[in-house]
C-alpha cells in the first residue's frame, strides 16, 4: 500500500477496504461523487455500495459531475440503490429505470449543479466519495483525470471518503486549475481571458477532519467508446470545415478561429479530426471533455492548448498521455465544471460550440435529450451552457437514420432543449444551414433546402407550404405537427402515406 501518497500522518488510520468505507453511506443520504464522463470516478466505494444494496434496503440521492464509468450507475440502479440521480448519465440500465419511473432524474445544465449547492437550493451533501492521486500535507487533494464537481463536494459535504487511485501517476500534479467563485452577493470577476490562463491552485482544498475513510484502488478509467469516422460523420465534418473556411474568407474569423467546444461522441471526434488536414493552425479549445482527437491535434501541432473538466479517452490514448505527460503538461488544463462551463467565460472567450442534436425542427429548435418527447436518452449536459452563450452555436445530427425510417429534421421537435434563439447553424450529412439573421419563415426554407434527407424533403416542404397558408409568424399545423412521430410509433416509419 503506497502510503507515501498520504502526506497527513493522522489520516493513515483512516485507510480501509471499500466495503468498510461504503458502510458510512446510509439510507436516504445525499451522496456526492467525483466523476465526469467516465473519468476520475469512484471505482471501489460506489460499486461496494451497489453490492450492499442487493442485501439491504438502501436508497440514496446521487450527485456527480457527469456520467460514471465501469457500469457503476447501472450496478446501483439494478440493486435499487438510487432514489434520485443528477445531473447527467449515459448508462443503459439506469436510463431504463429512469424512463420506467423507478429512479427520479434531474437533468441539469452542468454549470449549475455546483451553483445550486453553494446557493443552498439543493439538499446538503451528507457524504462525498472523491477520487484523488494523493493527499498533500495541507490535506488538499490531487485530482486525477477529472475535476467535475469535486471541489464543491470537498467544500460542502459533511463527510468525505477518498479513493486514492495508484493507476494515476502523481506526476499528474499541476495540470489542474482549481478555482471556486465567491458566494453571492460577493462574487468577483473570474479572471480568465484565454483558454491557457490558470487562476487557481493545483489541488482541491480539503479539511482533513472531514475524511472518514481512505480506500486505495489501482483501476484505470473506463475507456471512451471511440468510433471511427463514417460516411455521415465525415460529411458533417466537411460541411463544418468548409463553413469555417468561408468565414475566414469573409473576414469573420482568422485561421486560428476562436476557442472550440465540442460535445462527446463520434461526430465531435470526426469534426476535430478533420482539422488535422486543414489550413487552420494554433487552435485552442475551451470545452468540457478532452477526447482522443484533442491529443491527436496536439500531436499534429494544430492545437496549442486545451481546457476542459475531464480527460475521457480510449485505452490506447490513455497510455499515450501518461507515458508522455511532460509533452502535454503545458498544453492541457482541467478545471471545475462550474468554471469550464460558466456562461460568462463562454461569452467572453467567444467560443465556437459544436453539439449534437437528436432532432431539429424547421425553425431551428433542438431536442438533444428525449426520444419522442418522453424517454430520456442521456441529458442536456453542457450543451445548453455553451449554446446560449457561444460566439457560434452549431448543432449537428444525421439527416435520417434506421434505413431512413426516421428523419431528424421535423415539423416540430417533441421536446425542446435549445430554442431557435440559441441556435446559429444546423448541420447534417446532407448540408449546412446558416440561420443567423433569418426570420422564422426564412430559417425553415433554408433548413429544408440544405439539411433534410431527400426522402423527406417533399414531405416537409408540403407541411411548411400549407402551414404558411394558415399564417402566423412561425407557421404550424398543430393537427399535423407531431404526425411524423405518431406515424413512426404506429407504422415504424416517419414517411407519411
FENURPE-V374354 format. One record per residue. RES is the residue in one letter. PHI is phi in whole degrees, -180 to 180 (* if undefined). OMEGA is omega in whole degrees, 0 to 359 (none if undefined). Layout:
BEGIN
res=RES phi=PHI omega=OMEGA
res=RES phi=PHI omega=OMEGA
END
This chain:
BEGIN
res=X phi=* omega=184
res=X phi=-77 omega=183
res=X phi=-68 omega=177
res=X phi=-67 omega=176
res=X phi=-81 omega=176
res=X phi=-110 omega=186
res=X phi=-98 omega=172
res=X phi=-112 omega=187
res=X phi=-54 omega=182
res=X phi=-64 omega=182
res=X phi=-86 omega=181
res=X phi=-61 omega=180
res=X phi=-72 omega=181
res=X phi=-89 omega=181
res=X phi=-71 omega=181
res=X phi=-156 omega=178
res=X phi=-83 omega=186
res=X phi=-64 omega=181
res=X phi=-63 omega=179
res=X phi=-66 omega=180
res=X phi=-67 omega=181
res=X phi=-65 omega=179
res=X phi=-66 omega=177
res=X phi=-72 omega=180
res=X phi=-88 omega=185
res=X phi=-113 omega=180
res=X phi=-55 omega=177
res=X phi=73 omega=177
res=X phi=-73 omega=168
res=X phi=-96 omega=186
res=X phi=-116 omega=172
res=X phi=-99 omega=179
res=X phi=-147 omega=176
res=X phi=-69 omega=180
res=X phi=130 omega=180
res=X phi=-147 omega=184
res=X phi=48 omega=174
res=X phi=72 omega=185
res=X phi=-110 omega=174
res=X phi=66 omega=185
res=X phi=-95 omega=176
res=X phi=-69 omega=183
res=X phi=-112 omega=182
res=X phi=-133 omega=188
res=X phi=-71 omega=180
res=X phi=-66 omega=173
res=X phi=-61 omega=177
res=X phi=-65 omega=176
res=X phi=-64 omega=178
res=X phi=-62 omega=177
res=X phi=-63 omega=180
res=X phi=-65 omega=182
res=X phi=-68 omega=176
res=X phi=-70 omega=183
res=X phi=-109 omega=188
res=X phi=-135 omega=179
res=X phi=-77 omega=179
res=X phi=-149 omega=177
res=X phi=-134 omega=181
res=X phi=-125 omega=165
res=X phi=-97 omega=185
res=X phi=-112 omega=176
res=X phi=-116 omega=178
res=X phi=-133 omega=170
res=X phi=-82 omega=175
res=X phi=-152 omega=186
res=X phi=-79 omega=179
res=X phi=-105 omega=177
res=X phi=-98 omega=175
res=X phi=56 omega=178
res=X phi=58 omega=184
res=X phi=-63 omega=178
res=X phi=-59 omega=180
res=X phi=-66 omega=179
res=X phi=-64 omega=179
res=X phi=-66 omega=180
res=X phi=-66 omega=180
res=X phi=-62 omega=181
res=X phi=-81 omega=181
res=X phi=74 omega=186
res=X phi=-87 omega=185
res=X phi=-106 omega=171
res=X phi=-91 omega=182
res=X phi=-146 omega=182
res=X phi=-134 omega=176
res=X phi=-158 omega=359
res=X phi=-105 omega=187
res=X phi=-161 omega=177
res=X phi=-157 omega=175
res=X phi=-136 omega=188
res=X phi=-82 omega=183
res=X phi=-63 omega=182
res=X phi=-69 omega=179
res=X phi=-62 omega=179
res=X phi=-56 omega=180
res=X phi=-64 omega=179
res=X phi=-64 omega=178
res=X phi=-65 omega=183
res=X phi=-70 omega=175
res=X phi=-85 omega=179
res=X phi=85 omega=181
res=X phi=-80 omega=176
res=X phi=-121 omega=176
res=X phi=-82 omega=184
res=X phi=-126 omega=175
res=X phi=-107 omega=182
res=X phi=-89 omega=188
res=X phi=-117 omega=165
res=X phi=-58 omega=186
res=X phi=-67 omega=177
res=X phi=-77 omega=191
res=X phi=-96 omega=187
res=X phi=-58 omega=180
res=X phi=-64 omega=180
res=X phi=-61 omega=180
res=X phi=-64 omega=176
res=X phi=-69 omega=180
res=X phi=-62 omega=181
res=X phi=-87 omega=178
res=X phi=62 omega=176
res=X phi=-97 omega=172
res=X phi=-128 omega=176
res=X phi=-58 omega=181
res=X phi=-67 omega=182
res=X phi=-83 omega=180
res=X phi=-74 omega=182
res=X phi=-152 omega=180
res=X phi=-128 omega=177
res=X phi=-112 omega=187
res=X phi=-126 omega=175
res=X phi=-82 omega=179
res=X phi=-145 omega=174
res=X phi=-86 omega=179
res=X phi=178 omega=178
res=X phi=-118 omega=183
res=X phi=-80 omega=184
res=X phi=-61 omega=179
res=X phi=-87 omega=180
res=X phi=88 omega=182
res=X phi=-71 omega=187
res=X phi=-106 omega=172
res=X phi=-87 omega=180
res=X phi=-66 omega=178
res=X phi=-102 omega=188
res=X phi=-94 omega=172
res=X phi=-149 omega=172
res=X phi=-113 omega=176
res=X phi=54 omega=178
res=X phi=-102 omega=186
res=X phi=-60 omega=181
res=X phi=-64 omega=177
res=X phi=-68 omega=179
res=X phi=-62 omega=180
res=X phi=-62 omega=182
res=X phi=-77 omega=192
res=X phi=-107 omega=181
res=X phi=-68 omega=180
res=X phi=-72 omega=179
res=X phi=-135 omega=182
res=X phi=-133 omega=168
res=X phi=-115 omega=182
res=X phi=-109 omega=172
res=X phi=-101 omega=178
res=X phi=-93 omega=186
res=X phi=-100 omega=182
res=X phi=-78 omega=174
res=X phi=-71 omega=178
res=X phi=-100 omega=182
res=X phi=-67 omega=179
res=X phi=-67 omega=177
res=X phi=-67 omega=175
res=X phi=-68 omega=178
res=X phi=-53 omega=175
res=X phi=111 omega=180
res=X phi=-87 omega=183
res=X phi=-93 omega=176
res=X phi=-131 omega=187
res=X phi=-96 omega=180
res=X phi=-133 omega=177
res=X phi=-121 omega=179
res=X phi=-69 omega=180
res=X phi=-68 omega=175
res=X phi=-71 omega=175
res=X phi=-69 omega=8
res=X phi=-96 omega=187
res=X phi=-108 omega=183
res=X phi=-70 omega=181
res=X phi=-104 omega=175
res=X phi=-66 omega=173
res=X phi=-86 omega=193
res=X phi=-83 omega=174
res=X phi=-105 omega=179
res=X phi=-122 omega=176
res=X phi=-154 omega=185
res=X phi=-58 omega=184
res=X phi=-83 omega=182
res=X phi=-61 omega=171
res=X phi=-114 omega=187
res=X phi=-125 omega=185
res=X phi=-117 omega=180
res=X phi=-106 omega=186
res=X phi=-89 omega=181
res=X phi=-129 omega=180
res=X phi=-90 omega=178
res=X phi=-57 omega=182
res=X phi=-154 omega=175
res=X phi=-85 omega=184
res=X phi=-58 omega=182
res=X phi=-68 omega=179
res=X phi=-85 omega=183
res=X phi=-79 omega=181
res=X phi=-103 omega=181
res=X phi=-157 omega=173
res=X phi=-129 omega=181
res=X phi=-122 omega=176
res=X phi=-91 omega=174
res=X phi=-131 omega=176
res=X phi=-145 omega=188
res=X phi=-128 omega=178
res=X phi=-75 omega=174
res=X phi=-61 omega=171
res=X phi=-59 omega=179
res=X phi=-69 omega=177
res=X phi=-70 omega=176
res=X phi=-85 omega=183
res=X phi=-103 omega=177
res=X phi=-104 omega=178
res=X phi=-64 omega=177
res=X phi=-55 omega=177
res=X phi=-108 omega=185
res=X phi=-59 omega=183
res=X phi=-72 omega=182
res=X phi=-67 omega=177
res=X phi=-65 omega=178
res=X phi=-65 omega=178
res=X phi=-60 omega=180
res=X phi=-61 omega=180
res=X phi=-64 omega=179
res=X phi=-61 omega=182
res=X phi=-67 omega=181
res=X phi=-65 omega=176
res=X phi=-62 omega=177
res=X phi=-62 omega=179
res=X phi=-62 omega=179
res=X phi=-61 omega=179
res=X phi=-69 omega=177
res=X phi=-62 omega=177
res=X phi=-68 omega=179
res=X phi=-60 omega=180
res=X phi=-79 omega=180
res=X phi=84 omega=180
res=X phi=-79 omega=181
res=X phi=-136 omega=170
res=X phi=-103 omega=180
res=X phi=-73 omega=170
res=X phi=-88 omega=183
res=X phi=56 omega=172
res=X phi=-131 omega=182
res=X phi=-54 omega=186
res=X phi=-104 omega=167
res=X phi=-119 omega=178
res=X phi=-135 omega=177
res=X phi=-65 omega=182
res=X phi=-82 omega=175
res=X phi=119 omega=188
res=X phi=-70 omega=179
res=X phi=-67 omega=179
res=X phi=-60 omega=179
res=X phi=-63 omega=179
res=X phi=-65 omega=180
res=X phi=-63 omega=181
res=X phi=-65 omega=179
res=X phi=-62 omega=179
res=X phi=-61 omega=180
res=X phi=-67 omega=183
res=X phi=-60 omega=185
res=X phi=-110 omega=181
res=X phi=-109 omega=177
res=X phi=-88 omega=181
res=X phi=-75 omega=184
res=X phi=-152 omega=178
res=X phi=51 omega=181
res=X phi=-76 omega=174
res=X phi=-129 omega=180
res=X phi=-133 omega=172
res=X phi=-131 omega=194
res=X phi=-139 omega=179
res=X phi=-102 omega=189
res=X phi=-133 omega=172
res=X phi=-97 omega=183
res=X phi=-105 omega=180
res=X phi=-52 omega=184
res=X phi=-63 omega=177
res=X phi=-61 omega=183
res=X phi=-75 omega=173
res=X phi=-63 omega=180
res=X phi=-69 omega=176
res=X phi=-62 omega=181
res=X phi=-64 omega=180
res=X phi=-81 omega=180
res=X phi=79 omega=181
res=X phi=-93 omega=185
res=X phi=-115 omega=185
res=X phi=-93 omega=179
res=X phi=-156 omega=181
res=X phi=-138 omega=179
res=X phi=-114 omega=180
res=X phi=-162 omega=177
res=X phi=-113 omega=179
res=X phi=-157 omega=172
res=X phi=-112 omega=182
res=X phi=-126 omega=190
res=X phi=-137 omega=176
res=X phi=-70 omega=181
res=X phi=-61 omega=181
res=X phi=-66 omega=180
res=X phi=-69 omega=177
res=X phi=-56 omega=180
res=X phi=-62 omega=181
res=X phi=-61 omega=182
res=X phi=-63 omega=188
res=X phi=-80 omega=172
res=X phi=-83 omega=182
res=X phi=-132 omega=187
res=X phi=-59 omega=180
res=X phi=-62 omega=181
res=X phi=-72 omega=184
res=X phi=-106 omega=191
res=X phi=-55 omega=183
res=X phi=-91 omega=183
res=X phi=-116 omega=181
res=X phi=-129 omega=178
res=X phi=-137 omega=174
res=X phi=-114 omega=185
res=X phi=-127 omega=168
res=X phi=-59 omega=186
res=X phi=-71 omega=175
res=X phi=-80 omega=169
res=X phi=-106 omega=180
res=X phi=-61 omega=184
res=X phi=-112 omega=185
res=X phi=-70 omega=185
res=X phi=-57 omega=182
res=X phi=-62 omega=179
res=X phi=-71 omega=179
res=X phi=-61 omega=179
res=X phi=-69 omega=183
res=X phi=-65 omega=185
res=X phi=-81 omega=180
res=X phi=70 omega=186
res=X phi=-69 omega=168
res=X phi=-95 omega=187
res=X phi=-102 omega=179
res=X phi=-124 omega=183
res=X phi=-132 omega=187
res=X phi=-102 omega=176
res=X phi=-110 omega=168
res=X phi=-81 omega=177
res=X phi=-153 omega=181
res=X phi=-133 omega=176
res=X phi=-101 omega=189
res=X phi=-68 omega=179
res=X phi=-102 omega=176
res=X phi=100 omega=173
res=X phi=-72 omega=187
res=X phi=-123 omega=170
res=X phi=-107 omega=180
res=X phi=-117 omega=187
res=X phi=-130 omega=191
res=X phi=-121 omega=173
res=X phi=-94 omega=181
res=X phi=53 omega=173
res=X phi=75 omega=189
res=X phi=-123 omega=187
res=X phi=-94 omega=179
res=X phi=-66 omega=173
res=X phi=-96 omega=177
res=X phi=-123 omega=182
res=X phi=149 omega=183
res=X phi=-75 omega=179
res=X phi=57 omega=180
res=X phi=-101 omega=185
res=X phi=-61 omega=179
res=X phi=-70 omega=176
res=X phi=-56 omega=184
res=X phi=-84 omega=188
res=X phi=-59 omega=185
res=X phi=-71 omega=189
res=X phi=-114 omega=186
res=X phi=-76 omega=169
res=X phi=-64 omega=174
res=X phi=-133 omega=179
res=X phi=-108 omega=184
res=X phi=-111 omega=174
res=X phi=-120 omega=183
res=X phi=-121 omega=174
res=X phi=-162 omega=172
res=X phi=-73 omega=183
res=X phi=-69 omega=180
res=X phi=-153 omega=181
res=X phi=-147 omega=180
res=X phi=53 omega=182
res=X phi=56 omega=178
res=X phi=65 omega=175
res=X phi=-80 omega=180
res=X phi=-121 omega=171
res=X phi=-95 omega=179
res=X phi=-96 omega=170
res=X phi=-113 omega=193
res=X phi=-133 omega=174
res=X phi=-60 omega=180
res=X phi=-149 omega=178
res=X phi=-71 omega=183
res=X phi=-82 omega=178
res=X phi=-157 omega=182
res=X phi=-109 omega=172
res=X phi=-104 omega=182
res=X phi=-131 omega=182
res=X phi=-73 omega=179
res=X phi=-54 omega=182
res=X phi=-72 omega=184
res=X phi=-108 omega=187
res=X phi=-122 omega=180
res=X phi=-98 omega=189
res=X phi=-134 omega=171
res=X phi=-114 omega=181
res=X phi=-132 omega=168
res=X phi=-123 omega=176
res=X phi=-66 omega=179
res=X phi=-80 omega=181
res=X phi=176 omega=186
res=X phi=-126 omega=176
res=X phi=-117 omega=176
res=X phi=-92 omega=187
res=X phi=-96 omega=184
res=X phi=-65 omega=176
res=X phi=76 omega=182
res=X phi=-107 omega=173
res=X phi=-77 omega=184
res=X phi=-52 omega=182
res=X phi=-65 omega=177
res=X phi=-71 omega=179
res=X phi=-58 omega=183
res=X phi=-58 omega=184
res=X phi=-68 omega=179
res=X phi=-65 omega=179
res=X phi=-65 omega=180
res=X phi=-62 omega=182
res=X phi=-67 omega=193
res=X phi=-105 omega=193
res=X phi=-118 omega=188
res=X phi=-83 omega=176
res=X phi=-63 omega=181
res=X phi=-54 omega=180
res=X phi=-64 omega=186
res=X phi=-118 omega=187
res=X phi=-64 omega=181
res=X phi=-65 omega=179
res=X phi=-62 omega=181
res=X phi=-75 omega=177
res=X phi=-63 omega=178
res=X phi=-61 omega=179
res=X phi=-59 omega=184
res=X phi=-65 omega=181
res=X phi=-62 omega=180
res=X phi=-71 omega=177
res=X phi=-67 omega=179
res=X phi=-63 omega=179
res=X phi=-65 omega=177
res=X phi=-76 omega=181
res=X phi=89 omega=179
res=X phi=109 omega=177
res=X phi=-65 omega=178
res=X phi=-124 omega=190
res=X phi=-64 omega=177
res=X phi=-145 omega=169
res=X phi=-110 omega=187
res=X phi=-59 omega=181
res=X phi=-72 omega=181
res=X phi=-117 omega=190
res=X phi=-55 omega=181
res=X phi=-111 omega=181
res=X phi=-64 omega=179
res=X phi=-67 omega=177
res=X phi=-63 omega=181
res=X phi=-66 omega=179
res=X phi=-66 omega=177
res=X phi=-63 omega=180
res=X phi=-65 omega=187
res=X phi=-88 omega=187
res=X phi=-124 omega=177
res=X phi=80 omega=178
res=X phi=-153 omega=174
res=X phi=-89 omega=178
res=X phi=-76 omega=184
res=X phi=-84 omega=176
res=X phi=-66 omega=none
END
